[in-house]
Amino acid sequence: MHRFAEYLKRRAALPGAVISSLDIDGIVAALSVAELPQAPMGYLRALVDAWVDYAEIEAMDASLVDTATLPACAAAMNNDVDCIGVLEQTVRTIIDRGTVCGRAARKNHPGLDAYGAHIDHIEDLDGISAHRWLALERGEKDGVLKMELRWPEDLAPPDWATSMLSDAVKGTLHRRARSDAAWAGADVLEDLLTTPAREERLLAVARTAGKIGVVAMQADGKVFASSSTVVGDVAPLLKARIAEHGVSLVAGPASGLDVIGMGLPCEVVIVRDVALHQAASDLSGPRVESLARVIGERVQRPRQAWERLDPTTLGLVEYQQNLSSDYVRLVLSMARARARQRPTRVEAPKSSPRLSLAKSIADLKVGLVVDGVVTQIAPFGAFVNIGVGRAGLVHISELADARVERPTDVVHVGQRVVVRIIGVDLEQGKISLSLRTKSDRSGNSHSGSKRKQALDALGKLFK
C-alpha cells in the first residue's frame, strides 16, 4: 500500500475500512489539482490535513514518514524512532493537561491594548479556540506577547526532550488551529456558493467615497436604471426609487449602510460585501454604481458571482496572514469543488416581520424579541443586523438549543431570523443575541454563568 495510506492508518486520521477502500493514487492526483475525492466532509478534512502533514514530513526527510508526526522535532532527533515516540506522547500529555498564558513582552508596549484580552489570561490547551491561539501567535510575532506554557509537575519529561517541548507543543497546536480556521472559512465559502438565487427585479445599493449608488436590475441581471449621488438621507431616496421602478426587493451591503433600519416598504436582502471593488474592477461606469451592480448580482446569481473571485482574497479565514497560503488555498479550493457538487439551498419560507420600536441600542432591553438578518458568520457565532445601527453577536452556544459544531449548520448570510436580546453593553456598544428557545440548556445557573463568562471574554477579544 502507498506510504500515505500507511501514514493515515498510523495517524488514525480515517477509519481503516475507509483507507483500504480509497484509491491512493487517485487521492494524490485529486489533492494536487484541488478536485474533490468521493468522501464525506469529515473524511475530506482528515484527508487534506493528513496529506499536508505527510508532504511536509516527506519534503524534510522521506525516512521520517513512517515514524514522525512532529516534523521539525523529528529532524532534530536524527531519526531516533524511540525518542520521537516519547516526544510525541509527552506533547499529547501536555496538550491534554497543560495551559497557556499570554504575558506582556515589555511594559508600555504601544500594541498592548490590542491584546488586552490575552494578557495574564490562562487557557487550557486542549480546548483553546483557533482564533485565540492564532491571536497569541500573532502577539508573539509582533513582539507584544510571550506565550507561557505550563504542564503538570508530575509529567517529568526526559532531560533531552525539555529543550524542544515548547516548540513541539506550539507546532502541534498551530497545525490544529490552522486546520480549524481554514475549514471554518471553507464552511462560509460553501455557504456563499450555495446561496439560493433570487429571480426577480430588485434595487441594489452601495456606498463608497462619500457617494451612494443605486441600480435597478431586471430578473435576468440587466440594469435598466442607474444613478449616484452624494451621501445624504438615503431612506427617502430608496423609497422614491422603489416606487418609481416597482421593485419588491432591495439588496444592500453588510456594512456601511444600515438598510434594514431604514423602514423600507419591501423585503431587504443583506449581502456579504467582501472584495466588492475587486469584483467591480472590470465594470464600466461610476465606481459606486458598479459596486451596487455587484451586490445585485450576488443576490440574483450568487454562485456565478462568487465563483469569479479568488477565494483566498475574500477574507473568510481568520488570521489568514498567519497561515500557509498554499494550505489555505487548498482547503478553500476543496470547498469550492464540493459546492459545485451540491445544489443550491432551498430558502425557508419567509415569516411575517416582527415589528419593534427599537431604533437605537439605547432602546434595547434584555428579553426583547426582534427581527434581524445574518450579515456575517465567524467560527464563534454569527452577527445579526437588527436595525439599530450596529450588529449584535449570536455566540455559537446561543445559535440553537442543541450543540452546534459549525455556525453554517444553523444559519447563513442573508438569512432572516428572530432573535432575543440577552445582553446590552451601552458603554462599549455591544449587543448579545440568542436564537435558542430555552433560556438555559441544563436548567441551572452555573452553565448560564459560564456562557456569560465566555461571551464577556469574546467581547474583550474583539474590542
Summary of the structure (lengths in Angstrom):
residues: 463
radius of gyration: 24.8
end to end distance: 51.5
largest distance: 79.1
contacts: 1439
relative contact order: 0.09
helix: 45%
strand: 18%
